[in-house]
Amino acid sequence: MKQKIRIIIEAILAIAIVAGLTAVYWTQLRGIWPAVLEPEQDIVRLIEESSPAPIEEQKESAEPERRVQQGPLRMPRGFSLSIFAKDLVDPRVLTFDPNGILLASIPAQGKVVALIDKNNDGKSDETKTVIGGLNSPHGIVTQCVQSNDCKLYVAENDLVGEFSYDPKTLTASDKRAIAPLPIGGGHSTRTLLSYGNNLLVSVGSSCNVCRETDQNRAKILEIAIDTGKMQTFATGLRNSVFMAFHPYTRDIWATEMGRDMLGDGTPPDELNIIKKGGNYGWPICYGKNIHDTEFDKNTYFRNPCMEPFETPSYIDIPAHSAPLGLAFIPDSWPTEYHNDLLVAYHGSWNRSTPTGYKIVRIKLTENGAYEGMDDFINGWLTDDYDALGRPVDILFAPNGTAYISDDKAGVIYRLVPPKNK
């Protein structure tokens, strides 16, 4: 009899566990497939076999949204998108060297590459390894005192390194480790931003939500290039992967990914204006100073997320969009785009209905006041939830051409704006 009861109890427990896992899958993880499966169509072929309608036809179109299609991707009329580089393995961060050669970090292969357009036809003719043998390199920055004295700074998973960079040979050498970084666990990418004579490096959390034991996780750190001295610049940032300076205010803007497993609509991802010494709330606060009582069960006399102790998000982004690269639109673009910001939504993996997989235009005043947002480029996610690509970084050339990395399709896109009249 006891044996039968034991078997029944074990069966009930097994059913409960399966039911629980099924519930988690259905509510949180059934939208994972676009992020992890190979796409059913090749976006490179789709784009290269198509061509945008001539601008004259675009202007005459009665399409209410005033958009044009380039392969599967849709964007405002007047813009032209093409494949600049292909057959790359998960390209991530982009930067230019002093001669305008596009560099890209390839964390999966431990290297930084140069993408060379030899005949200036808008397509890379050669991919050259600048430096290899690195530990998941992500953030990259170049600095030159003179044309013959250039440095390449690389944020690897475990350190920030300095290399002597030769723009003539497109090679980096003489590695100097500037400062160690926390290794492994959770969010492993490290991204750089030049900050005077120092570097800012974003270091994500080791977990979805937790109280960190490593004092250098979930922060933006400031590192002195000469000495390697490291100090906290801002805290409470779960995974602020990309940063950029506002062109007029010189404030630092950063994207931030909110925690998972609170449902489809909570918490929001964020755009933050990063101030030195600021605390942006994670792990107990998110969005506009909302207390995460699912994680933090402590009792307080006052809301622990209230200012001045915690800084609220500047702009809330739909949950699980996974915002990454951000770039302020240059004045060489048409006037209607001036002051605005482009943000790459990498796309969700744990939302029941996938979201993101697009580039969004954040409309701003000259001083950065928020005025709204709308889709700028979409179509990476098809109507049947096949993800053809996942945009990562956005970089503007001096002439206004934008370059966009895609770590799912393994390409760099080249976006040419209409002429500024």
JOHU-V151197 format. One record per residue. N is the residue number from 1. SS is DSSP state (H for helix, E for strand, - for the rest). PHI is phi in whole degrees, -180 to 180 (* if undefined). D_LAST is the distance of its C-alpha to the last C-alpha in Angstrom with 2 decimals. Layout:
BEGIN
n->N ss->SS phi->PHI d_last->D_LAST
n->N ss->SS phi->PHI d_last->D_LAST
END
This chain:
BEGIN
n->1 ss->- phi->* d_last->87.45
n->2 ss->H phi->-61 d_last->85.57
n->3 ss->H phi->-64 d_last->84.04
n->4 ss->H phi->-65 d_last->82.79
n->5 ss->H phi->-62 d_last->81.31
n->6 ss->H phi->-62 d_last->79.57
n->7 ss->H phi->-63 d_last->78.12
n->8 ss->H phi->-64 d_last->76.92
n->9 ss->H phi->-62 d_last->75.29
n->10 ss->H phi->-63 d_last->73.56
n->11 ss->H phi->-66 d_last->72.33
n->12 ss->H phi->-62 d_last->70.97
n->13 ss->H phi->-63 d_last->69.21
n->14 ss->H phi->-63 d_last->67.74
n->15 ss->H phi->-63 d_last->66.48
n->16 ss->H phi->-64 d_last->65.01
n->17 ss->H phi->-64 d_last->63.22
n->18 ss->H phi->-62 d_last->61.83
n->19 ss->H phi->-63 d_last->60.78
n->20 ss->H phi->-65 d_last->59.10
n->21 ss->H phi->-65 d_last->57.22
n->22 ss->H phi->-63 d_last->56.22
n->23 ss->H phi->-63 d_last->54.91
n->24 ss->H phi->-62 d_last->52.88
n->25 ss->H phi->-60 d_last->51.48
n->26 ss->H phi->-68 d_last->50.65
n->27 ss->H phi->-88 d_last->49.01
n->28 ss->H phi->-119 d_last->47.36
n->29 ss->H phi->-116 d_last->47.25
n->30 ss->- phi->-70 d_last->46.96
n->31 ss->- phi->-91 d_last->43.18
n->32 ss->- phi->-75 d_last->43.65
n->33 ss->H phi->-62 d_last->43.57
n->34 ss->H phi->-58 d_last->39.82
n->35 ss->H phi->-76 d_last->39.65
n->36 ss->H phi->-113 d_last->42.65
n->37 ss->- phi->-85 d_last->43.12
n->38 ss->- phi->-66 d_last->41.68
n->39 ss->- phi->-67 d_last->39.06
n->40 ss->- phi->-77 d_last->40.33
n->41 ss->- phi->-125 d_last->37.30
n->42 ss->- phi->-95 d_last->35.58
n->43 ss->H phi->-66 d_last->31.89
n->44 ss->H phi->-61 d_last->31.36
n->45 ss->H phi->-63 d_last->32.85
n->46 ss->H phi->-62 d_last->31.01
n->47 ss->H phi->-76 d_last->27.58
n->48 ss->H phi->-69 d_last->28.55
n->49 ss->- phi->-89 d_last->30.01
n->50 ss->- phi->-115 d_last->26.97
n->51 ss->- phi->-148 d_last->23.50
n->52 ss->- phi->-68 d_last->20.45
n->53 ss->- phi->-62 d_last->19.84
n->54 ss->- phi->-53 d_last->17.35
n->55 ss->H phi->-58 d_last->13.90
n->56 ss->H phi->-61 d_last->14.98
n->57 ss->H phi->-69 d_last->18.07
n->58 ss->H phi->-61 d_last->16.48
n->59 ss->H phi->-68 d_last->14.57
n->60 ss->H phi->-83 d_last->17.91
n->61 ss->- phi->-63 d_last->19.98
n->62 ss->- phi->-94 d_last->21.95
n->63 ss->- phi->-58 d_last->22.36
n->64 ss->- phi->-62 d_last->22.54
n->65 ss->- phi->-86 d_last->21.24
n->66 ss->- phi->52 d_last->18.04
n->67 ss->E phi->-127 d_last->19.06
n->68 ss->E phi->-125 d_last->19.66
n->69 ss->E phi->-106 d_last->22.77
n->70 ss->E phi->-123 d_last->23.19
n->71 ss->- phi->62 d_last->26.96
n->72 ss->- phi->-84 d_last->28.26
n->73 ss->E phi->-92 d_last->25.17
n->74 ss->E phi->-115 d_last->22.79
n->75 ss->E phi->-152 d_last->19.26
n->76 ss->E phi->-61 d_last->16.14
n->77 ss->- phi->-61 d_last->14.72
n->78 ss->- phi->99 d_last->12.18
n->79 ss->- phi->-91 d_last->14.11
n->80 ss->E phi->-129 d_last->16.79
n->81 ss->E phi->-119 d_last->20.01
n->82 ss->E phi->-143 d_last->22.87
n->83 ss->E phi->-89 d_last->26.10
n->84 ss->E phi->-85 d_last->25.93
n->85 ss->E phi->-143 d_last->29.61
n->86 ss->- phi->-140 d_last->32.49
n->87 ss->- phi->61 d_last->36.24
n->88 ss->- phi->-96 d_last->36.00
n->89 ss->- phi->-104 d_last->38.49
n->90 ss->- phi->56 d_last->36.86
n->91 ss->- phi->-66 d_last->34.01
n->92 ss->- phi->-125 d_last->33.08
n->93 ss->- phi->-85 d_last->31.46
n->94 ss->E phi->-117 d_last->28.75
n->95 ss->E phi->-157 d_last->28.07
n->96 ss->E phi->-104 d_last->27.11
n->97 ss->- phi->-86 d_last->29.72
n->98 ss->- phi->-62 d_last->29.14
n->99 ss->- phi->-98 d_last->28.15
n->100 ss->- phi->83 d_last->25.52
n->101 ss->- phi->-78 d_last->28.03
n->102 ss->E phi->-78 d_last->27.73
n->103 ss->E phi->-110 d_last->30.95
n->104 ss->E phi->-139 d_last->32.21
n->105 ss->E phi->-86 d_last->35.35
n->106 ss->E phi->-125 d_last->37.76
n->107 ss->H phi->-57 d_last->40.31
n->108 ss->H phi->-63 d_last->42.36
n->109 ss->H phi->-110 d_last->43.15
n->110 ss->- phi->65 d_last->43.44
n->111 ss->E phi->-149 d_last->40.91
n->112 ss->E phi->-117 d_last->37.55
n->113 ss->E phi->-121 d_last->35.84
n->114 ss->E phi->-105 d_last->33.29
n->115 ss->E phi->-111 d_last->31.01
n->116 ss->E phi->-105 d_last->30.49
n->117 ss->- phi->-100 d_last->27.96
n->118 ss->- phi->-70 d_last->29.92
n->119 ss->- phi->-110 d_last->27.96
n->120 ss->- phi->55 d_last->24.39
n->121 ss->- phi->-102 d_last->23.99
n->122 ss->- phi->84 d_last->22.76
n->123 ss->- phi->-136 d_last->26.34
n->124 ss->- phi->-72 d_last->29.10
n->125 ss->- phi->-97 d_last->32.01
n->126 ss->E phi->-149 d_last->34.45
n->127 ss->E phi->-111 d_last->35.40
n->128 ss->E phi->-116 d_last->37.48
n->129 ss->E phi->-74 d_last->39.53
n->130 ss->E phi->-80 d_last->38.89
n->131 ss->E phi->-154 d_last->41.75
n->132 ss->- phi->-129 d_last->44.01
n->133 ss->- phi->71 d_last->47.04
n->134 ss->- phi->-98 d_last->45.32
n->135 ss->- phi->-98 d_last->46.13
n->136 ss->- phi->49 d_last->43.22
n->137 ss->- phi->-65 d_last->40.49
n->138 ss->- phi->-129 d_last->37.44
n->139 ss->E phi->-69 d_last->35.48
n->140 ss->E phi->-138 d_last->34.39
n->141 ss->E phi->-142 d_last->33.04
n->142 ss->E phi->-112 d_last->32.90
n->143 ss->E phi->-140 d_last->33.58
n->144 ss->E phi->-129 d_last->34.19
n->145 ss->E phi->-79 d_last->36.05
n->146 ss->E phi->-137 d_last->35.76
n->147 ss->- phi->-62 d_last->34.68
n->148 ss->- phi->-104 d_last->38.29
n->149 ss->E phi->-136 d_last->38.92
n->150 ss->E phi->-117 d_last->36.92
n->151 ss->E phi->-124 d_last->37.99
n->152 ss->E phi->-115 d_last->37.17
n->153 ss->E phi->-105 d_last->38.08
n->154 ss->E phi->-129 d_last->39.00
n->155 ss->E phi->-96 d_last->40.12
n->156 ss->- phi->-89 d_last->42.87
n->157 ss->- phi->-62 d_last->44.83
n->158 ss->- phi->-114 d_last->47.54
n->159 ss->E phi->-166 d_last->46.07
n->160 ss->E phi->-104 d_last->43.21
n->161 ss->E phi->-120 d_last->43.58
n->162 ss->E phi->-115 d_last->42.35
n->163 ss->E phi->-127 d_last->42.17
n->164 ss->E phi->-75 d_last->41.77
n->165 ss->E phi->-115 d_last->38.72
n->166 ss->E phi->-106 d_last->38.50
n->167 ss->- phi->-66 d_last->34.96
n->168 ss->- phi->-76 d_last->36.61
n->169 ss->- phi->-97 d_last->38.85
n->170 ss->- phi->56 d_last->36.80
n->171 ss->E phi->-132 d_last->39.97
n->172 ss->E phi->-124 d_last->41.14
n->173 ss->E phi->-152 d_last->44.72
n->174 ss->E phi->55 d_last->47.14
n->175 ss->E phi->-65 d_last->46.58
n->176 ss->E phi->-126 d_last->47.40
n->177 ss->E phi->-75 d_last->47.81
n->178 ss->E phi->-85 d_last->46.34
n->179 ss->E phi->-155 d_last->47.36
n->180 ss->E phi->-78 d_last->48.91
n->181 ss->- phi->-128 d_last->47.32
n->182 ss->- phi->-60 d_last->49.07
n->183 ss->- phi->-104 d_last->49.68
n->184 ss->- phi->58 d_last->49.61
n->185 ss->- phi->72 d_last->49.84
n->186 ss->- phi->64 d_last->47.17
n->187 ss->- phi->-84 d_last->43.65
n->188 ss->- phi->-106 d_last->43.77
n->189 ss->- phi->-80 d_last->40.24
n->190 ss->E phi->-128 d_last->39.50
n->191 ss->E phi->-124 d_last->36.01
n->192 ss->E phi->-112 d_last->35.11
n->193 ss->E phi->-144 d_last->32.78
n->194 ss->E phi->-65 d_last->33.06
n->195 ss->E phi->-143 d_last->34.32
n->196 ss->- phi->63 d_last->35.14
n->197 ss->- phi->-88 d_last->38.24
n->198 ss->E phi->-117 d_last->38.92
n->199 ss->E phi->-124 d_last->37.72
n->200 ss->E phi->-99 d_last->37.28
n->201 ss->E phi->-131 d_last->38.62
n->202 ss->E phi->-89 d_last->38.63
n->203 ss->E phi->-126 d_last->41.95
n->204 ss->- phi->-74 d_last->42.35
n->205 ss->- phi->-72 d_last->45.53
n->206 ss->- phi->-89 d_last->48.52
n->207 ss->- phi->-154 d_last->48.83
n->208 ss->- phi->-69 d_last->47.32
n->209 ss->- phi->-153 d_last->48.85
n->210 ss->- phi->-171 d_last->51.61
n->211 ss->- phi->-99 d_last->52.68
n->212 ss->- phi->-66 d_last->51.91
n->213 ss->- phi->-94 d_last->54.78
n->214 ss->- phi->-90 d_last->52.58
n->215 ss->- phi->-68 d_last->51.09
n->216 ss->- phi->-106 d_last->48.05
n->217 ss->- phi->-99 d_last->46.84
n->218 ss->- phi->56 d_last->44.20
n->219 ss->E phi->-146 d_last->42.60
n->220 ss->E phi->-108 d_last->39.97
n->221 ss->E phi->-104 d_last->41.96
n->222 ss->E phi->-110 d_last->41.26
n->223 ss->E phi->-123 d_last->42.74
n->224 ss->E phi->-76 d_last->43.44
n->225 ss->- phi->-63 d_last->42.58
n->226 ss->- phi->-70 d_last->45.45
n->227 ss->- phi->-106 d_last->48.23
n->228 ss->- phi->80 d_last->47.22
n->229 ss->- phi->-61 d_last->48.11
n->230 ss->E phi->-123 d_last->46.69
n->231 ss->E phi->-142 d_last->46.26
n->232 ss->E phi->-73 d_last->44.82
n->233 ss->E phi->-99 d_last->41.33
n->234 ss->E phi->-153 d_last->41.02
n->235 ss->E phi->-124 d_last->43.30
n->236 ss->- phi->70 d_last->43.56
n->237 ss->- phi->-117 d_last->40.78
n->238 ss->- phi->-62 d_last->42.02
n->239 ss->- phi->-162 d_last->39.39
n->240 ss->- phi->-89 d_last->36.22
n->241 ss->- phi->-74 d_last->35.10
n->242 ss->- phi->-126 d_last->31.65
n->243 ss->E phi->-135 d_last->30.40
n->244 ss->E phi->-157 d_last->27.20
n->245 ss->E phi->-86 d_last->26.37
n->246 ss->- phi->-68 d_last->24.01
n->247 ss->- phi->-67 d_last->21.53
n->248 ss->- phi->-109 d_last->22.37
n->249 ss->- phi->-80 d_last->25.84
n->250 ss->- phi->66 d_last->27.08
n->251 ss->- phi->-67 d_last->29.08
n->252 ss->E phi->-93 d_last->30.11
n->253 ss->E phi->-104 d_last->29.07
n->254 ss->E phi->-145 d_last->31.16
n->255 ss->E phi->-84 d_last->31.70
n->256 ss->E phi->-143 d_last->35.29
n->257 ss->- phi->-96 d_last->37.31
n->258 ss->- phi->-74 d_last->39.96
n->259 ss->- phi->-68 d_last->43.49
n->260 ss->- phi->-105 d_last->44.77
n->261 ss->- phi->69 d_last->47.64
n->262 ss->- phi->-116 d_last->47.01
n->263 ss->- phi->107 d_last->45.78
n->264 ss->- phi->-68 d_last->42.58
n->265 ss->- phi->-109 d_last->40.88
n->266 ss->- phi->-139 d_last->42.26
n->267 ss->- phi->-84 d_last->41.33
n->268 ss->- phi->-69 d_last->37.55
n->269 ss->E phi->-76 d_last->35.63
n->270 ss->E phi->-141 d_last->33.78
n->271 ss->E phi->-111 d_last->30.94
n->272 ss->E phi->-122 d_last->32.64
n->273 ss->E phi->-99 d_last->31.83
n->274 ss->E phi->-88 d_last->34.48
n->275 ss->- phi->-110 d_last->36.54
n->276 ss->- phi->-61 d_last->39.30
n->277 ss->- phi->88 d_last->42.59
n->278 ss->- phi->-73 d_last->41.09
n->279 ss->E phi->-117 d_last->42.95
n->280 ss->- phi->-103 d_last->40.86
n->281 ss->- phi->105 d_last->43.84
n->282 ss->- phi->-62 d_last->44.72
n->283 ss->- phi->-97 d_last->47.35
n->284 ss->- phi->-99 d_last->48.53
n->285 ss->E phi->-133 d_last->45.32
n->286 ss->E phi->-149 d_last->42.01
n->287 ss->- phi->58 d_last->38.97
n->288 ss->- phi->-84 d_last->39.38
n->289 ss->- phi->61 d_last->42.77
n->290 ss->E phi->-91 d_last->44.57
n->291 ss->E phi->-81 d_last->47.96
n->292 ss->- phi->-84 d_last->48.68
n->293 ss->- phi->-77 d_last->52.24
n->294 ss->- phi->-66 d_last->52.52
n->295 ss->- phi->-95 d_last->52.67
n->296 ss->- phi->-95 d_last->53.86
n->297 ss->- phi->-95 d_last->57.18
n->298 ss->- phi->-67 d_last->58.10
n->299 ss->- phi->-102 d_last->58.94
n->300 ss->- phi->-125 d_last->57.24
n->301 ss->- phi->-75 d_last->58.02
n->302 ss->- phi->-141 d_last->54.29
n->303 ss->- phi->-60 d_last->51.17
n->304 ss->- phi->-69 d_last->50.70
n->305 ss->- phi->-98 d_last->46.95
n->306 ss->- phi->-74 d_last->46.45
n->307 ss->- phi->-67 d_last->44.58
n->308 ss->- phi->-90 d_last->45.10
n->309 ss->- phi->-75 d_last->46.72
n->310 ss->- phi->-123 d_last->44.02
n->311 ss->- phi->-94 d_last->40.25
n->312 ss->- phi->-72 d_last->38.68
n->313 ss->- phi->-61 d_last->35.67
n->314 ss->- phi->-83 d_last->32.35
n->315 ss->E phi->-135 d_last->30.86
n->316 ss->E phi->-84 d_last->33.10
n->317 ss->E phi->-117 d_last->32.07
n->318 ss->- phi->-50 d_last->34.10
n->319 ss->- phi->-54 d_last->37.33
n->320 ss->- phi->69 d_last->37.64
n->321 ss->- phi->-66 d_last->33.93
n->322 ss->- phi->62 d_last->34.55
n->323 ss->E phi->-69 d_last->31.34
n->324 ss->E phi->-122 d_last->30.87
n->325 ss->E phi->-63 d_last->27.83
n->326 ss->E phi->-140 d_last->25.17
n->327 ss->E phi->-151 d_last->22.00
n->328 ss->E phi->-79 d_last->19.53
n->329 ss->- phi->-71 d_last->15.87
n->330 ss->- phi->-78 d_last->14.18
n->331 ss->- phi->-70 d_last->11.38
n->332 ss->- phi->-73 d_last->9.58
n->333 ss->- phi->-79 d_last->9.04
n->334 ss->- phi->-54 d_last->6.73
n->335 ss->H phi->-55 d_last->8.09
n->336 ss->H phi->-63 d_last->10.76
n->337 ss->H phi->-98 d_last->12.36
n->338 ss->- phi->-60 d_last->12.83
n->339 ss->- phi->80 d_last->16.62
n->340 ss->- phi->-85 d_last->17.63
n->341 ss->E phi->-127 d_last->20.21
n->342 ss->E phi->-104 d_last->21.00
n->343 ss->E phi->-130 d_last->24.75
n->344 ss->E phi->-89 d_last->26.71
n->345 ss->E phi->-93 d_last->29.62
n->346 ss->- phi->-65 d_last->32.25
n->347 ss->- phi->110 d_last->34.29
n->348 ss->- phi->-78 d_last->37.71
n->349 ss->- phi->-130 d_last->41.12
n->350 ss->- phi->-131 d_last->43.48
n->351 ss->- phi->-114 d_last->42.12
n->352 ss->- phi->-59 d_last->43.99
n->353 ss->- phi->-111 d_last->40.78
n->354 ss->- phi->-58 d_last->38.22
n->355 ss->- phi->-142 d_last->34.95
n->356 ss->- phi->91 d_last->31.94
n->357 ss->- phi->57 d_last->30.92
n->358 ss->E phi->-166 d_last->27.18
n->359 ss->E phi->-115 d_last->24.19
n->360 ss->E phi->-112 d_last->23.38
n->361 ss->E phi->-98 d_last->20.46
n->362 ss->E phi->-96 d_last->21.98
n->363 ss->E phi->-86 d_last->20.05
n->364 ss->E phi->-135 d_last->20.74
n->365 ss->- phi->-81 d_last->20.33
n->366 ss->- phi->-59 d_last->19.59
n->367 ss->- phi->-93 d_last->23.35
n->368 ss->- phi->94 d_last->23.76
n->369 ss->- phi->-70 d_last->25.25
n->370 ss->E phi->-76 d_last->25.30
n->371 ss->E phi->-125 d_last->23.58
n->372 ss->E phi->139 d_last->24.19
n->373 ss->E phi->-149 d_last->23.61
n->374 ss->E phi->-153 d_last->22.89
n->375 ss->E phi->-67 d_last->23.12
n->376 ss->E phi->-103 d_last->20.18
n->377 ss->E phi->-127 d_last->22.10
n->378 ss->E phi->-137 d_last->25.58
n->379 ss->- phi->116 d_last->28.17
n->380 ss->- phi->-64 d_last->30.11
n->381 ss->E phi->-103 d_last->32.89
n->382 ss->- phi->-77 d_last->34.05
n->383 ss->- phi->-64 d_last->35.65
n->384 ss->- phi->-100 d_last->39.06
n->385 ss->- phi->64 d_last->38.23
n->386 ss->- phi->-98 d_last->37.95
n->387 ss->E phi->-89 d_last->35.72
n->388 ss->- phi->-81 d_last->33.93
n->389 ss->- phi->-175 d_last->32.56
n->390 ss->- phi->-142 d_last->32.08
n->391 ss->E phi->-66 d_last->28.93
n->392 ss->E phi->-120 d_last->29.91
n->393 ss->E phi->-115 d_last->27.56
n->394 ss->E phi->-130 d_last->23.80
n->395 ss->E phi->-137 d_last->22.58
n->396 ss->E phi->-96 d_last->19.19
n->397 ss->- phi->-82 d_last->19.02
n->398 ss->- phi->-57 d_last->17.44
n->399 ss->- phi->-86 d_last->14.57
n->400 ss->- phi->96 d_last->13.81
n->401 ss->- phi->-65 d_last->16.04
n->402 ss->E phi->-107 d_last->18.56
n->403 ss->E phi->-116 d_last->22.24
n->404 ss->E phi->-129 d_last->24.55
n->405 ss->E phi->-89 d_last->28.33
n->406 ss->E phi->-138 d_last->30.64
n->407 ss->- phi->-87 d_last->34.33
n->408 ss->- phi->-95 d_last->35.69
n->409 ss->- phi->-81 d_last->34.09
n->410 ss->- phi->72 d_last->34.37
n->411 ss->E phi->-135 d_last->30.86
n->412 ss->E phi->-120 d_last->27.66
n->413 ss->E phi->-90 d_last->24.49
n->414 ss->E phi->-121 d_last->21.26
n->415 ss->E phi->-114 d_last->18.07
n->416 ss->E phi->-105 d_last->14.81
n->417 ss->- phi->-82 d_last->11.61
n->418 ss->- phi->-66 d_last->8.80
n->419 ss->- phi->-66 d_last->6.07
n->420 ss->- phi->-81 d_last->3.80
n->421 ss->- phi->-94 d_last->0.00
END
